[in-house]
Amino acid sequence: MSDFLGWVGELWRTMGFENLVWQQPLMWCIGGLLIFLAIRFEFEPLLLIPIGLGAIAVNTAPELVAPPAGDAAGGLYHYFMYGIHLELFPPLIFLGVGALTDFGPLIAAPYTFLLGAAAQFGIFVTVVGAVWLGFTHQEAASIGIIGGADGPTTIFTTAKLAPHLLGSVMVAAYSYMSLVPVIQPPIIRLLTTKQQRTIRMEQLRPVSRRERVLFAVVSMVLCSLVVPAAAALFVMLMLGNLLREALVADRLSKAAQNEIINIVTLLLGTCVGMNMHYSMFLTWGSLKILLLGAVAFAFATAGGVLLGQVLCRLTGGKVNPMIGAAGVSAVPMAARVVQRVASAEDPECFVLMHAMGPNVAGVIGTAVAAGVLIAILQ
Amino acid sequence: MSSVLLAAAPQNLPEGLAGALVLLLLGMTVVFAVLGGLTLLIWFIGRVARDRTSEAAAPAGEVERAAPVPAEAAGSTGKPEAASGARVESAGGPFTPEELAGVAAAAMLEASGRTVPAGGPFTSAEMAGVAAAMREESSRSIPAREPFSSAELAAVGVVVEEAVRRRTAGMPAGAVVEVVRTVVESPGAGRWGAAAFAGRGSAGMPVLRRG
């Protein structure tokens, strides 16, 4: 009998119950909340489901991310995590993003690049705010980049500058990205008049294949020259886009648009969730990061709209200033939000294609901003 | 160039808020410089490309509107892109009113589980693809689907969504009203679009079948 009880005791000790602490169930709830938001409200489900499950898993069985010890191999996600730490996943996601992105609206209206630039204001304002709240410059840069609304770039920057913040920063980034339809409209309405919101813009000109191909190559060269710290992102983004626009490499283009980005999204999502161990996530710093993330999004939207106002005045009212709000690079959600606000005011006002210009410019702008921060702070 | 960027930054970034303000000024300057440079470059490339296009088109005279492209001329998949700007006038995004009406009708048919006929310059399979994308588009970003880019699909998605949302008493509002009116006024295609919006199926369409 005593042998049996001893055996049961041994078995019990191999289970996770003995060392269970109150923070773990709390993290299960947080992970469950992310999954609930993804399923119930369809908030970024492709990301929040793997992130939520990863968070639950790592707070149930931390061995999943354990490094190798002696002859024992490390946990499965210890190895997957190299995709983040070696910065493999973000450029691969950018390959898919490039293959999915139509830069036509941006090429047809190049001035919208400036709106994409203005929306990066949120990043740098948040850096100032984060430093004011006591974060180091490197940590502040990782938090500020949330304002770019670009998950892969946020991971890329945070993995280089403040890897210990990866979990909190990623949750904040993707949570706010999914809340773009909630965050942006009030700011847009605050900074524009009803008359401005109903400005109908001229139809964009068609863009030739030659222009599209040249754009991919030229922008890749220019951006990589100026900010080589983010060259991996530019190269992969434009490689994907070139495959798409060349029209002769459909097989590769489709692989980038589907299989590659899907597989990497799965791994990336769960790896981000695995970074949400309670010891790293349940801190006051995480709360501050969530707060600063909202600030970053608000200022990014405001920066774009305010430059939109300038362009509106300069062009004698031909530019709808709302399209500046799409300068945050949540593609195409931010552009759709702009269209919805326009439709609410005037059902015949179509600015979606015009908003797509700053929207995709925002992707490039955020990568440039990340490159600047990495170049100076790393 | 990177050395220029790094040279512009102070050798030792000041501590605290002063350093953050330096980052703000330097960062925004570089972002505007790079994207401003790209603006000029792309504007220049576009201008050269347009000049060449207009030179090539000059002997043929002013073309107000591109003609429908036969499947053979457009390549095996019949991509509209192969017609180099076949879509000129538009009721929403890059689409003509007829295309939009066709797509809107296709979305309605597809949603009700019926076969989507060919419409405008598009094959039945292409139309079904677009219609299926409409459903995906309702809550998240949509992938590009031949022959459409994701931006084009998003543009149509908003129009269709609006049409469906506002379809009260059989009368959609906004641009879609114009689209439907246009289609209704043209024989054949009109019957199809109107029938689809009224939920009565294909009504003998398609008369615009390609190839």
Interface residues (C-beta under 8 A of the other chain):
Chain A: E42 E44 P45 L46 A99 L100 T101 D102 G104 P105 L106 I107 A108 P110 Y111 F113 L114 G116 A117 Q120 F121 I123 F124 V125 V127 V128 A130 V131 W132 H137 A140 A141 Q203 L204 R205 P206 V207 S208 R209 R210 E211 L214 F215 V218 S219 L222 C223 L225 V226 V227 P228 A229 R244 L247 Q257 N258 V331 P332 M333 A335 R336 Q339 R340 S343 P347 E348 F350 L352 M353 M356 A361 I364 G365 V368 A369 V372 L373 A375 I376 L377
Chain B: M1 S2 L5 L6 A9 L13 G16 L17 G19 A20 L21 L23 L24 L26 G27 M28 V30 V31 F32 A33 V34 L35 G36 G37 L38 T39 L40 L41 I42 W43 I45 G46 A49 R50 T53 K79 E81 S84 G85 R87 V88 E89 S90 G92 G93 P94 S139 R140 S141 I142 P143 A144 S149 S150 A151 E152 A154 A155 V158 V159 E162 R166 A173 G174 A175 E178
